[in-house]
Amino acid sequence: MMLRLGFAWSSTSSTTTKHIAQARLFTGSFLRKDNYTLYKSRCSGLPQKSVLASTRLSWDNFRSSGAVLFSMASGSDGLDRLKKSKYTNRLSKEKSSYLLQHAHNPVDWYPWGQEAFNKAKSEDKPIFLSVGYSTCHWCHVMERESFEDEEIGKVLSENFVCIKVDREERPDVDKVYMTFVQATSGSGGWPMSVWLTPDLKPFIGGTYFPPRDSGRRPGLKTVLLRVIEQWQSNRETLESSGERVLEALRKGTKISASPGETLPFAPDVANRCYQQLAHSYEEEYGGFREAPKFPSPVNLMFLMSFWAVNRANSEGAEALRMVLHTLRMMALGGIHDHVAQGFHRYSTDSSWHVPHFEKMLYDQGQLAVAYIAAYQVSGERLFADVARDVLLYVSRDLSDKSGGFYSAEDADSFPMAESTEKREGAFCVWTAGEIRELLPDIVEGATGGATQADIFMHHYGVKEQGNVDPAQDPHGELQGQNVLIVRYSVELTAAHFGISVDRLSELLSDARAKLAEVRRARPPPHLDTKMLASWNGLMLSGFARVGAVLGDKALLERAERAAYFLQKHLWDEEGQRILHSCYRANNMEVEQVASPISGFLDDYAFVVCGLLDLFEATQRGRWLQWAEELQLRQDQLFWDSQGSGYFCSDPSDPTLLLALKQDQDGAEPSANSVSAMNLLRLSHFTGRLDWIQRSQELLIAFSDRLIKVPIALPEMVRSVMAQHYTLKQIVICGQPDAEDTASLISCVNSLFLPHKVLMLADGNTEGFLYQRLPILSTLVPQDGTATAYVCENFACALPVICPQELRRLLLE
């Protein structure tokens, strides 16, 4: 399937379509050798094709030819190259792991910034812009093949101003040029390679290039020489073509509300979104589409919200079945790390078995929320255990002592300390021999004198010859290896070996602990210790929501540590702005770059959401107060007063040629989707009716997309539903530490209620909540007992003091 573009073309703009078509023809003719290069990308949940292709080959044809590469090669973290490289460039002074990985290339790299822009203008040279991220497979391949090649490095350095960008550090730059690449090729991904004029306007773009020509595939050296030739002899055509495309993109990516337009009818939008998801649902193993298969938490959360308002009909029941089956199969599959917890990025097959082993923070945060919501819906303990399991992984492996969360773990590592080449999944996979050696003991009472290894291998699908299909391992990196996947229920495995379920559970737990101990002694994968406000906000929501549902004070304390970290290290009090990123220094302290990167829309939206979740979980007013302050600042910085909705980045930044509004919920939800719900929740916590209006205006701006392809915005559809069904205000009146208060709050937290806000009225009329909602003073405990009021627009039902009665009232 083709990549869903991150923008929607206006149906009335024939000029836009014409200019884009011309640009694609120009791209194809500019580079006569064209072919596809397939590689993995976490952009959209889909395999990507090489751009620079004027003839289209189908993904299915390429897949059947065996050209798909499901291997993640590795790059070092940059530090181990100091001893073996004779080159050092400006990137050595950067903090980003990805930029440091290129600090010793024989390329005169610049970071994105004025120094590079000034050089391009003063020398009148084109810019070569290369964008990637530290755990990106094909970024590492292109570096090893091309950017470490001295001949190519010389061509680049002498003829271009070379700029390297970490897309996670500068998502604003990435979005602008990825939009250009997608538009002129029909697809996109990383590494992204774009050639720009000195005033930053793109004129040709691509993704991965091999170093030299191979068949019909143009090598990077060929492309560079052709760009140089055309820049010198045909510059006007290059520039005019790029300018036409940019102008078309300015029109084609514009998202705004039309005069007189109203909010789409929520039941219709939700039903269409459900139907589109049901159409793409894969019955046997769950998930959406065949392979590769991505977790897609935004889809799962929408389906649970859809069920919540359609419990009585067959569509609601089917939506719930799809969610729970998908989450169960993911939990049992190899995408779930059964030894060291957490989830890998995606599955290369349809059965969730063989993953791409990279682990991303944003996946962990969203999946923790999805699993705990499934527990609320079903009461099935498996889902709560998995949610806790995810947070255990993040607490242990992705946590900084400051309270912040790191960004990612790489897919590749050295199989052994003496190894010279990294391999995909080496840290995570097992041979049958290793397991037999580690678990040799005969289990007393087990059928046939089975050992602990026999039982473990049966349960987790371990085979003597390895359990990875060669089709998922074209480079042979996993030959003879096993990716653990639960093949049987504990009941079936216990019966097979004639032991009790409790005894089996003990044996499996003990075996996993032994395997974990062995893994800790293996060379670990690269850890990207960059800390991003946006992803920390998503993880804050995970800890807050799981902690609230399970009543786990330790998880809530960890959530608060994350919030304090955000305030201390990623909030500029003087400038009243969020900072996008900070970094772990060599001395293990948090450090910042000389010119900190200002926060983007994602940073504000995800942190505000996390703070609202934390407030509902702890009922500490400071978090609600900060959320309100951040929302006000977000409105000032990013709101489009002309067309409604929020821009992804500062629209006044002169270095960004497009003012974009993201209109797709992908691996991460769109910040506009999250903001629509943030505004609605905040309005009910603060009494600000203008925020309800702003939320509606935002949704109206995206109405065309919501009506036609709601599957592109499932998180935003949830906000449309919340507007339609209105939020219930659940007010618990009682003493904060009293047992009866805790019982009522626990009752609320045990239920999946997507259209509610929860607040504690503790009688402190000087507190922030009472100051914002004076009406709370009229709601009091009945007969000295903690009391719950369920209200809509503060028109309240009769008060209740019994948790069971409150549950009945909330489920009506």
C-alpha positions in Angstrom: 0.0 0.0 0.0 1.2 3.5 -0.7 2.1 5.9 2.1 -0.8 8.0 3.2 0.4 11.5 2.5 0.5 13.9 5.4 -1.6 16.5 3.6 -4.9 16.6 1.7 -5.1 18.1 -1.7 -7.9 20.5 -2.4 -10.4 19.0 -4.7 -10.8 22.3 -6.6 -7.1 23.0 -7.2 -6.4 21.7 -10.7 -3.3 24.0 -10.8 -1.9 22.3 -7.7 -2.4 18.9 -9.3 -0.8 20.0 -12.5 2.3 21.5 -10.9 2.8 18.3 -8.8 2.4 16.1 -11.9 5.0 18.3 -13.7 7.4 18.0 -10.8 7.1 14.2 -10.8 7.8 14.1 -14.5 10.7 16.5 -14.0 12.1 14.3 -11.2 11.9 11.2 -13.4 13.6 12.9 -16.4 16.2 14.6 -14.3 17.5 11.2 -13.1 17.1 8.8 -15.9 18.2 5.8 -13.9 15.4 5.1 -11.6 14.4 2.2 -9.5 12.9 1.4 -6.2 14.8 0.8 -3.0 12.7 -0.7 -0.3 13.4 0.0 3.3 11.7 0.3 6.6 10.3 3.5 8.0 8.5 4.3 11.1 6.8 7.4 9.5 3.5 5.9 8.6 3.5 2.3 9.5 4.3 1.2 5.9 7.3 0.1 3.9 8.5 2.8 1.7 9.7 2.9 -1.9 12.6 4.9 -3.2 11.5 8.3 -4.4 12.9 9.6 -7.7 10.9 7.0 -9.5 8.9 8.0 -12.6 7.7 4.5 -13.3 5.7 2.8 -10.5 6.4 -0.8 -9.5 3.8 -2.2 -7.2 4.8 -3.0 -3.6 3.4 -6.5 -4.0 5.5 -7.3 -7.0 8.6 -6.1 -5.1 7.7 -8.1 -2.1 7.2 -11.3 -4.1 10.6 -10.8 -5.8 12.3 -11.0 -2.4 13.6 -7.4 -2.6 12.3 -6.5 0.8 15.0 -5.8 3.4 13.9 -6.5 6.9 17.2 -5.9 8.6 18.3 -3.0 10.6 22.0 -2.3 10.3 23.6 -0.3 13.0 25.6 2.9 13.3 27.7 3.6 16.3 26.9 6.3 18.7 29.7 8.3 17.4 31.9 8.0 20.4 33.7 4.8 19.5 34.8 6.3 16.2 37.1 8.8 17.8 39.9 6.2 17.9 39.6 5.0 14.3 38.6 8.1 12.2 40.9 10.7 10.8 38.1 13.1 10.1 36.2 15.3 12.5 33.5 17.9 11.4 31.3 20.4 13.1 28.8 17.7 14.2 31.2 16.6 16.9 30.1 19.6 18.9 26.4 18.6 18.8 24.4 16.7 21.4 22.1 14.6 19.1 23.1 11.0 18.9 22.3 11.0 15.2 24.5 14.0 14.4 27.3 12.5 16.5 27.1 9.3 14.4 28.2 11.5 11.5 30.8 13.6 13.3 33.7 11.7 11.7 32.5 11.4 8.1 34.8 12.8 5.4 32.0 15.3 4.7 32.0 18.9 5.7 28.7 18.6 7.6 26.9 21.6 9.1 24.0 21.4 11.6 20.8 23.2 10.5 21.4 26.8 11.2 22.5 30.3 10.1 26.1 29.4 9.7 25.3 26.9 6.9 22.7 29.2 5.3 25.2 32.1 5.2 27.8 29.9 3.6 25.4 28.7 0.9 24.5 32.3 0.0 28.0 33.7 0.1 29.4 30.9 -2.0 26.2 30.6 -4.1 26.2 26.8 -3.7 23.3 24.5 -3.6 22.5 22.7 -0.2 22.5 19.0 0.3 20.1 18.3 3.1 20.3 14.8 4.7 17.7 14.0 7.4 17.4 10.8 9.5 17.5 9.6 13.1 19.8 7.6 15.3 18.0 4.2 15.2 17.3 4.4 11.4 18.5 1.3 9.5 18.9 2.8 6.1 20.4 6.0 7.5 23.2 3.8 8.9 23.5 2.0 5.6 23.8 5.2 3.6 26.3 6.6 6.0 28.5 3.5 5.8 28.2 3.2 2.0 28.3 6.9 1.0 29.1 9.4 3.8 32.2 7.4 4.8 33.3 7.2 1.2 36.2 9.7 0.7 35.5 10.2 -3.0 31.8 11.0 -2.4 32.7 13.1 0.6 35.0 15.2 -1.5 32.3 15.7 -4.2 29.8 16.7 -1.5 32.1 19.0 0.5 33.5 20.9 -2.6 30.3 21.4 -4.4 27.5 21.7 -1.8 26.9 23.1 1.6 26.0 19.8 3.5 23.5 20.0 6.3 22.7 17.0 8.5 19.4 17.1 10.5 18.1 14.8 13.2 14.4 14.5 12.4 13.5 13.9 16.1 15.4 17.0 17.1 14.0 19.2 14.2 10.6 17.7 13.3 9.6 21.1 11.8 12.4 20.9 9.2 11.7 17.3 8.5 7.9 17.9 7.9 8.5 20.6 5.4 10.9 18.8 3.2 9.2 15.4 3.6 6.1 17.1 2.3 8.0 18.1 -0.8 9.5 14.6 -1.3 6.1 12.9 -0.8 4.5 15.3 -3.3 7.1 15.0 -6.0 7.4 11.2 -5.7 4.3 9.8 -4.1 6.2 8.4 -1.1 8.8 9.2 1.4 10.9 8.0 4.3 14.4 8.1 5.8 17.2 8.8 5.1 15.7 11.8 3.3 18.0 13.5 0.7 17.0 16.9 -0.6 18.8 19.4 -2.7 18.0 23.1 -1.9 18.8 26.5 -3.3 20.8 28.8 -1.1 17.5 30.3 0.1 16.4 26.8 1.3 13.9 26.1 -1.6 13.9 22.4 -2.6 14.3 21.5 -6.2 14.9 17.7 -6.2 14.4 15.1 -3.5 14.9 11.5 -2.7 15.5 9.0 0.1 18.1 6.3 0.2 20.7 6.2 -2.6 23.4 3.5 -3.0 26.9 4.9 -3.4 27.2 4.0 -7.1 25.0 2.9 -10.0 23.5 -0.5 -9.8 21.5 -1.6 -12.9 18.8 1.0 -13.3 19.3 2.4 -9.9 21.3 5.7 -9.8 24.1 5.9 -7.3 24.6 9.0 -5.0 27.7 9.9 -6.9 25.8 10.0 -10.2 23.0 12.0 -8.7 25.5 14.5 -7.2 27.4 15.0 -10.5 24.1 15.5 -12.4 22.9 18.0 -9.8 26.2 19.9 -10.2 25.9 19.9 -13.9 22.3 21.0 -13.9 23.0 23.7 -11.3 25.6 25.2 -13.6 23.9 24.8 -16.9 20.2 24.7 -16.1 19.8 26.5 -12.8 16.8 28.6 -13.8 14.8 25.5 -14.7 15.7 23.8 -11.4 14.7 26.8 -9.4 11.5 27.5 -11.2 10.4 23.9 -11.0 11.0 23.9 -7.2 9.2 27.2 -6.8 6.1 26.0 -8.7 5.9 22.9 -6.5 6.3 25.0 -3.3 3.5 27.3 -4.4 1.3 24.3 -5.2 2.1 22.8 -1.8 1.2 26.1 0.0 -2.2 25.8 -1.6 -2.6 22.0 -1.4 -1.6 21.7 2.2 -3.8 24.5 3.4 -6.3 23.4 6.1 -8.9 25.9 7.2 -12.5 26.3 8.1 -14.8 27.6 5.4 -17.3 30.3 6.2 -20.6 28.9 7.6 -19.1 25.4 8.0 -20.4 23.4 11.0 -19.0 20.5 13.0 -19.4 17.2 11.2 -22.2 14.9 12.7 -20.3 12.7 15.1 -22.2 9.4 14.7 -21.8 9.5 11.0 -18.0 10.3 11.2 -17.5 7.6 13.9 -19.4 5.0 11.9 -17.4 5.7 8.7 -14.1 5.5 10.7 -15.3 2.2 12.2 -16.2 0.8 8.8 -12.9 1.8 7.2 -11.0 0.2 10.1 -13.1 -2.9 9.9 -12.4 -3.2 6.2 -8.7 -3.2 6.9 -8.8 -5.5 9.9 -6.9 -8.8 9.7 -9.0 -11.5 11.3 -6.6 -14.2 12.3 -4.0 -12.3 14.3 -5.7 -8.9 14.6 -4.2 -5.6 13.6 -4.8 -3.7 10.4 -3.6 -5.1 7.0 -1.3 -8.0 6.6 2.4 -7.1 7.0 4.4 -5.3 8.1 2.1 -4.8 11.1 2.2 -1.8 13.4 0.5 -1.5 16.8 -1.5 1.7 15.8 -2.7 2.7 19.3 -4.7 5.5 17.9 -6.9 3.0 16.1 -7.3 0.9 19.2 -8.3 3.8 21.4 -10.9 5.0 18.8 -12.4 1.5 18.6 -12.8 1.4 22.4 -14.4 4.8 22.4 -16.7 3.7 19.6 -17.7 0.6 21.6 -18.4 2.8 24.7 -21.2 4.6 22.9 -22.4 1.6 20.9 -22.5 -1.1 23.5 -25.9 -2.3 22.6 -25.4 -2.9 18.9 -23.4 -5.4 16.8 -21.0 -2.7 15.5 -19.9 -1.8 19.0 -19.4 -5.5 19.9 -17.4 -6.1 16.8 -15.2 -3.0 17.5 -14.5 -4.3 21.0 -13.7 -7.8 19.7 -11.2 -6.3 17.2 -9.4 -4.3 19.9 -9.1 -7.1 22.5 -8.0 -9.7 19.9 -5.4 -7.4 18.5 -4.0 -6.5 22.0 -4.0 -10.2 23.1 -2.1 -11.3 19.9 0.4 -8.5 20.3 1.0 -9.4 23.9 1.6 -13.1 23.0 3.7 -12.3 19.9 7.4 -11.6 19.4 6.7 -7.9 19.1 6.3 -8.1 22.9 9.7 -8.6 24.6 8.9 -11.6 26.9 12.2 -11.4 28.7 13.0 -7.7 29.2 9.5 -6.2 28.7 8.2 -3.4 26.4 7.3 -3.5 22.8 9.4 -3.5 19.6 8.5 -1.1 16.8 6.5 -3.4 14.5 6.2 -6.9 13.2 7.6 -7.9 9.8 5.0 -10.6 9.5 1.2 -10.8 10.0 1.4 -12.9 13.2 3.3 -10.4 15.3 6.2 -12.9 15.5 9.4 -11.4 14.1 9.7 -7.8 14.9 11.8 -4.9 13.9 13.6 -4.9 17.2 13.9 -1.1 17.7 12.0 0.2 20.8 10.6 3.7 20.8 9.4 5.7 23.8 6.3 7.0 22.1 5.1 3.4 21.4 5.5 2.5 25.1 3.6 5.5 26.3 0.6 4.9 24.0 0.5 1.1 24.4 0.5 1.4 28.2 -2.6 3.6 27.9 -4.2 1.2 25.3 -3.6 -1.9 27.5 -4.9 -0.3 30.7 -8.0 0.9 28.8 -8.6 -2.7 27.6 -8.3 -3.8 31.2 -11.0 -1.3 32.2 -13.2 -2.5 29.4 -12.8 -6.2 29.9 -11.5 -6.8 33.4 -9.0 -9.3 31.9 -5.9 -9.3 34.0 -3.6 -10.0 31.1 -4.1 -6.4 29.9 -3.2 -4.9 33.3 -0.2 -7.1 33.5 1.1 -6.0 30.1 0.5 -2.3 30.9 2.5 -2.7 34.1 5.1 -4.7 32.1 5.6 -1.8 29.7 6.2 0.7 32.5 8.6 -1.7 34.2 10.7 -1.7 31.0 10.6 2.1 30.7 11.4 2.6 34.3 14.5 0.3 34.1 15.8 1.0 30.6 14.6 4.3 29.3 14.7 6.4 32.5 17.1 9.1 33.4 17.9 9.8 37.1 16.5 13.3 36.6 13.0 11.9 36.0 13.0 12.2 32.2 12.6 9.5 29.6 15.1 8.6 26.8 13.9 8.3 23.2 14.8 4.9 21.9 16.8 1.7 21.8 18.3 0.5 18.6 17.4 -2.7 16.8 21.0 -3.9 16.4 23.8 -4.8 18.7 27.0 -6.9 18.7 26.2 -10.6 19.2 29.3 -10.9 21.4 31.8 -8.5 23.0 34.4 -9.5 20.4 32.1 -9.1 17.4 32.9 -6.5 14.8 29.5 -6.3 13.1 26.2 -5.6 14.7 23.2 -7.8 13.9 19.4 -7.2 14.0 17.9 -8.5 17.2 21.2 -10.0 18.5 20.4 -8.7 22.0 17.0 -10.4 22.0 17.1 -13.8 20.3 18.1 -17.3 21.5 19.3 -20.6 20.1 17.8 -23.8 21.4 21.2 -24.8 22.7 21.5 -21.7 24.8 18.1 -22.4 26.4 18.9 -26.0 27.1 22.2 -25.1 28.7 20.5 -22.4 30.8 17.5 -24.5 31.9 18.7 -28.1 32.3 16.9 -29.1 35.5 14.4 -32.0 35.3 11.0 -30.8 36.5 9.6 -33.1 39.2 6.3 -34.7 38.3 6.5 -33.5 34.6 5.5 -36.0 31.9 8.4 -37.9 30.4 11.0 -36.4 32.6 10.8 -33.0 30.9 13.3 -30.4 31.8 12.6 -26.7 32.4 14.0 -26.1 29.0 11.6 -28.5 27.4 8.6 -26.8 29.0 9.9 -23.3 28.2 10.7 -24.2 24.5 7.3 -25.7 24.0 5.4 -22.8 25.5 7.5 -20.1 23.6 7.8 -21.9 20.2 11.5 -22.5 20.4 12.8 -24.8 17.7 16.2 -26.6 17.4 16.8 -25.1 14.0 15.4 -21.7 14.9 11.8 -20.4 14.5 12.4 -17.4 12.1 11.0 -17.9 8.6 13.8 -17.2 6.1 11.4 -14.8 4.3 11.6 -12.5 7.4 15.4 -12.8 7.5 16.8 -12.2 4.0 20.3 -11.5 5.2 20.5 -14.5 7.5 21.1 -12.5 10.6 18.5 -14.6 12.5 19.5 -18.0 11.1 19.3 -20.7 13.8 17.8 -18.1 16.3 14.5 -18.0 18.0 12.2 -15.1 18.7 10.0 -16.0 21.7 6.3 -16.1 21.0 3.6 -17.7 23.2 2.3 -20.7 21.3 -0.1 -22.2 23.9 -2.2 -21.0 26.8 -0.8 -21.8 30.3 -3.6 -24.3 30.7 -2.7 -26.3 27.5 1.1 -26.2 28.3 0.4 -27.3 31.9 -1.8 -30.2 30.7 0.7 -31.2 28.1 3.4 -31.7 30.8 1.1 -33.0 33.5 1.7 -30.1 36.0 -0.5 -27.5 37.6 -1.0 -24.1 36.1 0.5 -22.5 39.2 3.6 -24.7 38.9 3.9 -23.8 35.2 3.7 -20.1 35.9 6.5 -20.4 38.5 8.7 -22.3 36.1 8.2 -19.8 33.2 8.8 -16.8 35.5 12.0 -18.4 36.8 13.1 -19.2 33.3 12.5 -15.6 32.0 14.5 -14.3 35.0 17.4 -16.5 34.1 17.3 -15.4 30.4 17.1 -11.8 31.5 20.2 -12.3 33.5 22.1 -13.6 30.5 20.8 -10.8 28.3 22.2 -8.2 30.8 25.6 -9.6 30.1 25.3 -9.2 26.3 26.5 -6.1 24.5 23.5 -3.8 24.7 22.0 -2.0 21.7 22.6 1.8 21.2 20.5 3.9 23.5 19.4 7.3 22.3 19.5 9.4 25.5 17.9 12.4 23.9 14.9 13.5 26.0 12.0 15.1 24.0 9.2 17.1 25.7 6.6 15.6 23.3 7.5 11.9 23.9 7.9 12.5 27.6 4.4 13.9 27.6 3.1 10.7 26.0 5.0 8.6 28.6 3.7 10.8 31.4 0.1 9.9 30.3 1.1 6.2 30.4 2.3 6.3 34.0 -0.5 8.5 35.2 -3.3 6.5 33.6 -2.0 3.1 34.6 -1.2 4.3 38.1 -4.7 5.7 38.5 -6.5 2.5 37.3 -4.4 0.2 39.3 -4.2 2.4 42.4 -0.4 2.1 42.3 1.2 5.0 44.2 4.7 4.1 42.9 3.6 4.6 39.3 2.0 7.9 40.2 5.1 9.0 42.0 7.1 8.1 38.8 4.6 10.2 36.8 5.1 13.2 39.1 8.9 12.8 38.8 8.5 13.1 35.0 6.3 16.2 35.4 8.9 17.8 37.7 11.6 16.9 35.1 9.6 18.7 32.4 9.3 21.8 34.6 12.9 21.9 35.5 14.7 20.9 32.3 12.3 21.6 29.4 10.4 24.7 30.6 12.1 28.1 30.0 10.5 30.2 32.7 12.1 33.4 31.5 11.0 33.0 27.9 7.7 31.3 28.9 8.3 28.5 26.4 8.7 24.8 26.3 12.0 23.5 25.1 11.9 20.6 22.6 14.8 18.6 23.8 17.6 18.1 26.3 20.4 15.5 26.5 22.3 13.2 28.9 25.9 14.4 29.2 28.9 12.2 29.6 28.8 12.8 33.3 25.2 11.5 33.4 23.8 14.9 34.1 21.2 16.7 32.0 22.6 19.2 29.5 21.3 21.6 26.9 22.6 22.9 23.6 24.0 26.4 23.4 20.8 27.6 21.6 18.0 25.5 22.9 15.3 24.4 20.4 12.0 26.0 21.1 9.1 23.6 21.6 6.8 22.6 18.7 3.1 22.1 18.7 3.6 18.4 19.6 5.5 19.3 22.7 2.8 21.6 24.1 -0.1 19.3 23.1 1.4 16.1 24.5 2.6 17.7 27.7 -0.7 19.3 28.3 -2.4 16.0 27.8 0.0 14.3 30.2 -0.5 17.0 32.8 -4.3 16.6 32.6 -4.0 12.9 33.0 -1.7 13.5 36.0 -4.1 15.9 37.5 -7.0 13.5 37.3 -4.8 10.7 38.8 -3.4 12.8 41.7 -5.9 15.7 42.0 -2.9 18.0 42.6 -3.9 21.5 41.4 -0.4 22.5 40.4 -0.5 20.2 37.4 -3.9 21.6 36.2 -2.6 25.1 36.7 0.5 24.4 34.6 -1.6 22.7 31.9 -3.7 25.8 31.7 -0.6 28.0 31.4 0.8 25.9 28.6 -2.4 25.8 26.7 -2.6 29.6 26.8 1.0 29.8 25.5 0.2 27.2 22.8 -2.7 29.3 21.6 -0.5 32.4 21.4 2.3 30.6 19.4 0.5 28.2 17.0 -3.2 29.1 16.6 -4.2 30.1 13.1 -6.5 33.1 13.7 -7.5 33.1 10.0 -8.3 29.4 9.2 -8.4 27.8 12.7 -6.4 24.9 13.9 -2.8 24.9 15.0 0.3 25.1 12.9 2.9 22.4 13.7 5.6 25.0 14.3 6.1 28.7 14.6 4.5 30.1 11.4 6.7 33.2 11.6 10.0 31.2 11.3 11.5 32.5 8.0 13.5 29.3 7.5 10.4 27.1 7.2 8.9 27.5 3.7 5.5 25.8 4.6 3.2 26.5 7.5 1.8 23.0 8.0 -1.0 21.5 10.0 -0.6 17.7 10.5 -3.7 15.9 9.3 -2.9 12.3 10.1 -2.8 10.3 13.3 0.1 7.9 12.7 2.8 6.4 14.9 2.1 9.4 17.1 -1.3 11.2 17.2 -1.6 14.5 15.4 -1.1 17.4 17.9 -4.3 19.0 16.5 -6.2 15.8 17.4 -4.7 15.8 21.0 -5.3 19.6 21.3 -9.0 19.3 20.4 -9.5 17.0 23.4 -7.2 19.0 25.6 -9.3 22.1 25.0 -12.5 20.3 25.8 -11.1 18.8 29.0 -9.6 22.1 30.1 -12.9 24.0 29.5 -14.6 21.6 32.0 -11.8 21.9 34.5 -11.6 25.7 34.3 -15.0 26.9 33.2 -13.5 28.6 30.1 -16.3 28.3 27.5 -14.0 29.9 24.8 -12.0 26.7 24.8 -15.0 24.6 23.9 -15.5 27.0 21.0 -11.9 26.8 20.0 -12.0 23.0 20.0 -15.0 23.1 17.7 -13.3 25.6 15.4 -10.3 23.3 15.2 -12.5 20.3 14.3 -14.4 22.3 11.7 -11.1 23.2 10.0 -10.4 19.4 9.5 -14.0 18.6 8.6 -13.3 17.6 5.0 -10.7 15.1 6.1 -12.9 13.8 8.9 -15.9 13.3 6.6 -14.0 11.7 3.7 -11.2 9.7 5.3 -11.7 9.6 9.1 -9.4 6.5 9.3 -6.6 9.0 8.8 -7.6 10.8 12.0 -9.0 8.3 14.5 -7.8 10.3 17.5 -9.5 13.4 16.2 -12.7 11.4 15.6 -12.7 10.7 19.3 -12.7 14.5 19.9 -15.7 14.9 17.6 -17.5 12.2 19.5 -16.6 13.9 22.8 -18.1 17.2 21.5 -21.3 15.4 20.5 -21.8 13.2 23.6 -20.5 15.9 26.0 -18.2 15.3 28.9 -19.5 14.2 32.2 -18.1 16.1 35.2 -17.6 13.6 38.0 -17.1 15.5 41.2 -16.1 13.6 44.4 -16.7 15.6 47.5 -14.6 14.3 50.4 -11.3 14.4 52.3 -8.4 13.5 50.1 -6.9 10.8 52.3 -10.2 9.3 53.5 -11.1 5.7 52.7 -14.6 6.5 51.5 -13.2 9.2 49.1 -10.6 6.7 47.7 -13.4 4.1 47.2 -15.4 6.5 45.0 -12.4 7.6 43.0 -11.3 3.9 42.6 -14.8 3.2 41.2 -14.5 5.9 38.6 -10.9 4.8 37.6 -12.0 1.2 37.2 -14.3 2.1 34.3 -13.4 3.1 30.7 -15.2 6.5 30.4 -13.8 8.3 27.4 -16.2 11.3 27.9 -15.5 12.4 31.4 -13.4 14.6 33.6 -12.8 13.7 37.3 -12.2 16.2 40.0 -12.0 16.1 43.8 -13.8 18.9 45.7 -12.0 18.7 49.1 -13.5 21.9 50.5 -10.3 24.0 50.0 -12.0 27.1 48.5 -8.6 28.8 48.1 -7.3 26.1 45.9 -6.9 26.4 42.1 -9.8 24.2 41.2 -12.3 26.1 43.4 -11.0 29.4 42.0 -11.7 28.3 38.5 -15.0 26.6 39.3 -16.8 28.5 42.2 -19.8 26.3 41.7 -17.9 23.5 43.4 -18.6 25.3 46.7 -22.3 24.3 46.3 -21.4 20.6 46.2 -20.8 19.1 49.6 -20.5 15.7 51.2 -23.8 14.2 52.4 -24.0 13.4 56.1 -20.2 13.7 56.5 -19.6 10.9 54.0 -17.7 11.2 50.7 -20.2 11.9 48.0 -20.2 11.7 44.2 -22.0 14.1 41.8 -22.3 13.2 38.2 -23.0 16.3 36.2 -23.3 17.6 32.6 -22.5 21.3 32.3 -22.8 21.3 36.2 -26.4 20.1 36.0 -26.0 17.2 38.4 -27.8 14.0 39.1 -28.8 13.1 42.6 -25.7 12.6 44.8 -24.5 9.1 45.6 -22.3 7.8 48.4 -22.1 4.1 47.4 -19.5 3.0 44.9 -21.8 0.4 43.4 -24.5 3.0 42.9 -21.9 5.3 41.3 -20.9 2.6 38.9 -24.5 2.0 37.8 -25.0 5.7 37.3 -21.8 6.1 35.2 -22.7 3.1 33.0 -26.2 4.3 32.2 
